[in-house]
Amino acid sequence: MSSARPAFWCAARLRWVALAILSLGAAGEALDAGATFALRSPLERQVFQRGADGTGQVAIAAALPGGAAVIEARAMVGEGAPRGKAVDWSIVFDARKTDPETGRFRGTLRVRAGGWYRIEVRARKGDQTLVQAALEKVGVGDVFVTAGQSNSVNFGQARQAAKDDRVVYFDGKSFAPAKDPIPGGFGGGGTPWALLGDLLAKRWNVPICFRSSTLTYTPVSEWLPTAMHNQYPTLVERLKAFDPHGVRAVLWHQGESDSLAKTSAEQYCAQLTQVIQCVRKEIGYDVDWFVAQASFHPGCGKPQQEPVAEGQKLIWKSKVAFPGPVTDDLLGKEYRSDGVHFTERGLQTHAQRWFEAIARQYGK
């Protein structure tokens, strides 16, 4: 049997060698300006949560190029960034001080909240740039995880899309302009989140990101850590996907199933409190929660709905979570397409009320 290599294998091998030479550069020479390397973080259109001081830590991570002494990064103000401020080249990782066994590096670049930034990263050895990378749109703003029942996900009558380029959805792997159906949830219709994103981005002049954690419609008891459903572990996983303190708030719209289940006010408050406290413990920080008053279901009357609404109010009174919007009064064909789920006008009103609840708590 012949040991000769196929022609296509030889050609591929030569291309790989050429790329390797280009990436490392010849001894004593600067790298060709076109050589790049792949970043694991940040990703295009990724939004990093801003802190109380208005700045955010943009994570810079990739495989450490061979021979690199330091990794440097800078931020250049992009479009729609009235609050933005450029950051000059800064060392984000020093291989001379730390030799990572994994062959990877991770560092951070502090950037002020604003619109999109062009993030540039380069690996250097002495005066040489060995390899470089750039992303056109990376932001520092606010990140929200949504959770609840069908009215918190893709069951609105009409799909919505954000008009503001700074509003994005995250699907667990990539960030994209916010356009329904929101990834990660169930259903194929519309949500209030893209519309809410437009309102928040306009108010604060920062990018806004949403991640859904709604898998099905269940009573709050099925969100407990001990429940058989995957609601709780999915919520934890989706919060942990962001860096520590990387989510501003969980937006909770749930309760219709509890009206059907005849959950008492005390039960609802105790169970949701347990969910919130357990989630906070698992992710390692006290992420904010907003809890909507959502108890209406056409399959039951007010005697069943009122205890659930009262349980949600008890959550507010206990200060475990902030008050979200009241949606129990959005009734009739004007707001509900099938008696339960929102029409386009219902989604618009839902988004506006979420905006008012969040703005009331956070102000500017």
C-alpha positions as CSV (number, residue, x, y, z in Angstrom):
1,M,0.0,0.0,0.0
2,S,1.4,3.4,-1.0
3,S,2.4,5.9,1.7
4,A,2.1,8.9,-0.7
5,R,0.0,11.7,0.6
6,P,-3.0,12.9,-1.5
7,A,-2.5,16.2,-3.3
8,F,-5.2,17.9,-1.4
9,W,-3.6,16.9,1.9
10,C,-0.3,18.4,0.8
11,A,-1.9,21.6,-0.3
12,A,-3.8,21.9,3.0
13,R,-0.6,21.2,5.0
14,L,1.3,24.0,3.1
15,R,-1.5,26.4,3.8
16,W,-1.4,25.6,7.5
17,V,2.4,26.1,7.6
18,A,2.0,29.4,5.7
19,L,-0.6,30.6,8.3
20,A,1.6,29.6,11.2
21,I,4.6,31.5,9.7
22,L,2.4,34.6,9.2
23,S,1.0,34.4,12.7
24,L,4.4,34.2,14.4
25,G,6.4,36.5,12.2
26,A,10.0,36.1,11.2
27,A,12.6,36.7,13.8
28,G,13.3,40.4,14.3
29,E,10.5,41.5,12.0
30,A,7.1,43.0,12.7
31,L,4.1,40.9,11.7
32,D,2.2,41.4,8.5
33,A,-0.7,43.8,9.4
34,G,-3.3,41.3,8.1
35,A,-2.5,38.5,10.5
36,T,-5.2,37.8,13.0
37,F,-6.2,35.4,15.7
38,A,-9.6,34.2,17.0
39,L,-10.9,35.7,20.2
40,R,-13.1,33.6,22.6
41,S,-14.1,36.9,24.2
42,P,-15.4,39.3,23.4
43,L,-17.8,38.3,20.7
44,E,-19.3,40.6,18.0
45,R,-22.1,42.6,19.5
46,Q,-21.5,41.3,23.0
47,V,-22.7,43.5,25.9
48,F,-20.9,43.6,29.2
49,Q,-22.8,44.8,32.3
50,R,-21.9,48.2,33.5
51,G,-21.2,48.8,37.2
52,A,-22.4,51.5,39.6
53,D,-19.5,53.7,38.4
54,G,-20.7,53.5,34.8
55,T,-17.8,51.3,33.6
56,G,-17.6,47.7,32.6
57,Q,-14.9,45.0,32.4
58,V,-14.6,43.8,28.8
59,A,-13.2,40.3,29.0
60,I,-10.4,39.6,26.6
61,A,-9.6,35.9,26.1
62,A,-8.1,33.6,23.5
63,A,-5.3,31.0,22.9
64,L,-2.0,32.6,23.9
65,P,0.1,33.0,20.7
66,G,3.5,31.3,20.8
67,G,6.2,33.6,21.9
68,A,3.9,36.4,23.1
69,A,5.1,38.4,26.1
70,V,2.1,40.6,26.6
71,I,-1.5,40.9,25.3
72,E,-2.6,44.5,24.8
73,A,-6.1,45.9,24.0
74,R,-7.7,49.2,23.3
75,A,-11.2,50.5,22.8
76,M,-12.1,53.0,20.0
77,V,-15.4,54.8,20.2
78,G,-17.9,53.6,17.6
79,E,-21.3,54.6,16.4
80,G,-24.0,55.7,18.8
81,A,-21.7,56.1,21.8
82,P,-22.4,59.5,23.2
83,R,-21.2,58.4,26.7
84,G,-18.3,56.5,25.2
85,K,-14.6,57.2,25.9
86,A,-11.7,55.7,24.0
87,V,-9.2,53.6,25.9
88,D,-5.6,53.6,24.6
89,W,-3.5,50.5,24.4
90,S,-3.3,48.8,27.8
91,I,-1.7,45.5,28.9
92,V,-4.5,43.1,29.8
93,F,-2.3,40.0,30.2
94,D,1.4,39.7,31.0
95,A,2.8,36.2,30.1
96,R,6.1,37.2,31.7
97,K,4.5,37.1,35.1
98,T,2.0,34.2,34.5
99,D,2.6,31.2,32.3
100,P,-0.9,29.6,31.8
101,E,-0.8,25.8,31.7
102,T,-3.9,25.8,29.5
103,G,-2.2,27.8,26.7
104,R,-4.9,30.4,27.0
105,F,-5.0,33.9,28.5
106,R,-7.8,36.0,30.0
107,G,-7.7,39.6,30.9
108,T,-10.0,42.6,31.2
109,L,-10.2,46.1,29.7
110,R,-12.2,48.7,31.7
111,V,-14.5,50.6,29.3
112,R,-17.1,53.3,30.1
113,A,-20.7,52.5,29.3
114,G,-21.8,53.8,25.9
115,G,-22.7,52.5,22.5
116,W,-20.5,50.3,20.4
117,Y,-16.8,50.2,20.6
118,R,-14.2,48.8,18.2
119,I,-12.1,46.5,20.4
120,E,-8.6,45.8,19.1
121,V,-6.3,43.2,20.7
122,R,-2.6,42.4,19.9
123,A,0.0,40.1,21.1
124,R,3.5,41.6,21.5
125,K,7.1,40.6,22.1
126,G,9.3,43.5,22.7
127,D,8.7,46.0,19.8
128,Q,7.0,43.4,17.6
129,T,3.3,42.8,17.1
130,L,3.1,39.1,16.6
131,V,-0.6,38.8,15.9
132,Q,-3.7,41.0,16.2
133,A,-7.5,40.8,16.2
134,A,-10.4,43.3,16.1
135,L,-14.2,43.4,16.7
136,E,-16.3,46.2,15.3
137,K,-19.2,46.2,17.9
138,V,-18.7,45.5,21.5
139,G,-20.7,47.3,24.2
140,V,-20.9,48.1,27.9
141,G,-24.5,48.5,29.0
142,D,-27.2,46.4,30.7
143,V,-28.0,42.7,30.5
144,F,-31.4,41.2,31.4
145,V,-32.5,37.6,31.8
146,T,-36.2,37.0,31.3
147,A,-38.2,34.2,32.9
148,G,-41.7,33.1,33.6
149,Q,-44.5,31.7,31.4
150,S,-45.7,32.1,27.8
151,N,-46.3,35.8,28.1
152,S,-42.6,36.2,29.0
153,V,-41.6,34.6,25.8
154,N,-42.6,33.9,22.1
155,F,-46.4,33.8,22.3
156,G,-47.3,37.3,21.3
157,Q,-49.5,37.7,18.2
158,A,-46.8,39.5,16.2
159,R,-43.1,39.1,16.2
160,Q,-41.2,42.2,17.1
161,A,-37.8,43.6,16.2
162,A,-35.7,46.3,17.8
163,K,-35.2,49.5,15.8
164,D,-32.2,50.5,17.8
165,D,-29.0,48.7,16.6
166,R,-27.8,48.6,20.2
167,V,-30.4,46.1,21.3
168,V,-29.4,42.4,21.1
169,Y,-30.5,38.9,21.9
170,F,-28.1,36.2,23.2
171,D,-28.6,32.6,22.2
172,G,-25.8,31.1,24.3
173,K,-23.2,31.2,21.5
174,S,-23.6,34.5,19.8
175,F,-25.2,38.0,20.0
176,A,-27.5,39.3,17.3
177,P,-29.8,42.2,16.7
178,A,-33.0,41.7,18.8
179,K,-35.6,40.1,16.5
180,D,-38.3,37.7,17.6
181,P,-38.6,34.9,18.3
182,I,-36.2,35.4,21.2
183,P,-33.8,32.4,21.2
184,G,-33.6,30.0,24.2
185,G,-37.3,30.1,24.9
186,F,-40.3,28.2,23.5
187,G,-42.9,29.3,21.0
188,G,-42.5,31.1,17.7
189,G,-44.3,34.4,18.1
190,G,-43.5,37.8,19.6
191,T,-42.3,39.2,22.9
192,P,-42.1,42.6,24.6
193,W,-38.3,42.4,24.9
194,A,-37.1,44.0,21.7
195,L,-39.5,46.8,22.2
196,L,-38.4,47.3,25.8
197,G,-34.8,47.3,24.6
198,D,-35.5,50.2,22.3
199,L,-37.0,52.2,25.2
200,L,-34.1,51.5,27.5
201,A,-31.4,52.1,24.9
202,K,-32.9,55.5,24.1
203,R,-33.3,56.4,27.8
204,W,-29.8,55.4,28.9
205,N,-27.8,55.6,25.6
206,V,-26.2,52.2,26.2
207,P,-26.5,48.8,24.5
208,I,-29.1,46.4,26.0
209,C,-29.0,42.6,25.9
210,F,-31.7,40.0,26.7
211,R,-31.4,36.3,27.3
212,S,-34.5,34.1,27.7
213,S,-34.9,31.3,30.3
214,T,-38.6,30.3,29.7
215,L,-38.9,26.7,28.6
216,T,-42.6,26.1,29.3
217,Y,-45.6,27.3,31.3
218,T,-45.7,25.9,34.9
219,P,-46.6,27.1,38.4
220,V,-43.9,28.6,40.5
221,S,-43.4,25.4,42.4
222,E,-41.9,23.9,39.2
223,W,-39.1,26.5,39.3
224,L,-37.9,25.3,42.7
225,P,-34.4,23.5,42.8
226,T,-36.1,20.3,43.8
227,A,-38.7,20.3,40.9
228,M,-38.6,17.7,38.2
229,H,-38.6,20.3,35.4
230,N,-35.5,22.0,34.0
231,Q,-36.6,25.5,34.8
232,Y,-34.3,26.1,37.7
233,P,-31.0,24.7,36.4
234,T,-31.6,26.4,33.1
235,L,-32.1,29.8,34.8
236,V,-28.9,29.3,36.8
237,E,-27.0,28.2,33.7
238,R,-28.2,31.2,31.7
239,L,-27.2,33.6,34.5
240,K,-23.8,32.0,34.9
241,A,-23.1,32.3,31.2
242,F,-22.4,35.9,31.9
243,D,-19.4,37.0,34.0
244,P,-19.9,37.4,37.8
245,H,-22.2,40.4,38.3
246,G,-22.8,40.3,34.6
247,V,-26.6,40.5,34.7
248,R,-28.4,43.6,35.9
249,A,-31.8,41.9,36.6
250,V,-34.1,39.0,36.1
251,L,-37.4,40.1,34.6
252,W,-40.1,37.7,36.0
253,H,-43.5,37.4,34.4
254,Q,-45.3,34.3,35.7
255,G,-48.4,33.4,37.7
256,E,-51.2,32.3,35.4
257,S,-50.6,28.6,36.1
258,D,-50.7,29.3,39.8
259,S,-54.2,30.8,39.5
260,L,-55.3,27.5,37.8
261,A,-53.5,25.6,40.6
262,K,-55.2,27.7,43.3
263,T,-51.9,28.7,44.9
264,S,-52.3,30.8,48.0
265,A,-50.6,34.2,48.5
266,E,-48.4,32.8,51.2
267,Q,-47.4,29.7,49.1
268,Y,-46.6,31.9,46.1
269,C,-44.5,34.3,48.1
270,A,-42.6,31.6,49.9
271,Q,-41.9,29.5,46.8
272,L,-40.7,32.4,44.6
273,T,-38.6,33.8,47.5
274,Q,-36.9,30.4,47.7
275,V,-36.2,30.4,44.0
276,I,-34.7,33.8,44.1
277,Q,-32.5,33.1,47.2
278,C,-31.3,29.8,45.8
279,V,-30.4,31.3,42.4
280,R,-28.5,34.2,44.1
281,K,-26.5,31.7,46.2
282,E,-25.6,29.6,43.2
283,I,-24.5,32.4,41.0
284,G,-22.6,34.1,43.8
285,Y,-24.2,37.6,43.8
286,D,-27.5,39.2,44.6
287,V,-28.8,39.8,41.1
288,D,-31.8,42.1,41.1
289,W,-35.3,40.7,40.3
290,F,-38.4,42.5,39.0
291,V,-41.6,40.6,39.6
292,A,-44.7,41.4,37.5
293,Q,-48.2,41.2,38.8
294,A,-49.5,38.5,36.4
295,S,-52.3,36.3,37.6
296,F,-55.0,36.6,35.0
297,H,-56.1,33.4,33.2
298,P,-59.5,33.1,31.4
299,G,-59.9,29.5,32.8
300,C,-60.5,30.8,36.4
301,G,-62.1,33.6,38.2
302,K,-60.9,36.4,40.5
303,P,-61.2,34.2,43.7
304,Q,-58.3,32.1,42.2
305,Q,-56.4,35.0,40.7
306,E,-56.4,37.4,43.6
307,P,-54.3,35.3,46.0
308,V,-51.6,34.9,43.3
309,A,-51.5,38.7,42.7
310,E,-51.4,39.2,46.5
311,G,-48.4,36.8,46.7
312,Q,-46.6,38.8,44.1
313,K,-47.3,42.0,46.1
314,L,-45.9,40.2,49.2
315,I,-42.6,39.7,47.3
316,W,-42.5,43.5,46.7
317,K,-43.3,44.3,50.3
318,S,-40.6,41.9,51.6
319,K,-38.1,43.7,49.3
320,V,-36.9,40.4,47.9
321,A,-37.7,41.8,44.5
322,F,-38.6,45.1,42.9
323,P,-42.2,45.7,41.6
324,G,-42.5,44.8,37.9
325,P,-45.4,45.9,35.7
326,V,-49.1,45.1,36.4
327,T,-50.6,43.3,33.4
328,D,-53.7,41.8,34.9
329,D,-55.8,44.7,33.6
330,L,-54.7,44.2,29.9
331,L,-57.9,42.4,28.9
332,G,-60.1,41.9,25.9
333,K,-59.5,41.5,22.2
334,E,-57.5,44.8,22.1
335,Y,-54.8,43.3,24.3
336,R,-55.2,39.5,24.2
337,S,-55.3,37.7,20.9
338,D,-56.7,34.4,22.2
339,G,-57.8,35.5,25.7
340,V,-54.4,34.7,27.2
341,H,-51.6,36.0,25.0
342,F,-50.9,39.5,23.9
343,T,-51.8,41.2,20.7
344,E,-49.3,43.6,19.1
345,R,-50.8,46.4,21.1
346,G,-50.6,44.3,24.2
347,L,-46.9,43.7,23.6
348,Q,-46.3,47.4,23.2
349,T,-48.2,48.2,26.4
350,H,-46.4,45.3,28.2
351,A,-43.0,46.7,27.1
352,Q,-43.9,50.3,28.1
353,R,-44.9,49.1,31.6
354,W,-41.7,47.1,32.0
355,F,-39.8,50.3,31.0
356,E,-41.7,52.4,33.5
357,A,-41.0,49.8,36.3
358,I,-37.3,49.6,35.5
359,A,-36.8,53.3,35.0
360,R,-38.7,54.0,38.3
361,Q,-36.2,51.8,40.1
362,Y,-33.0,52.7,38.4
363,G,-33.7,56.3,37.2
364,K,-31.0,57.4,34.8
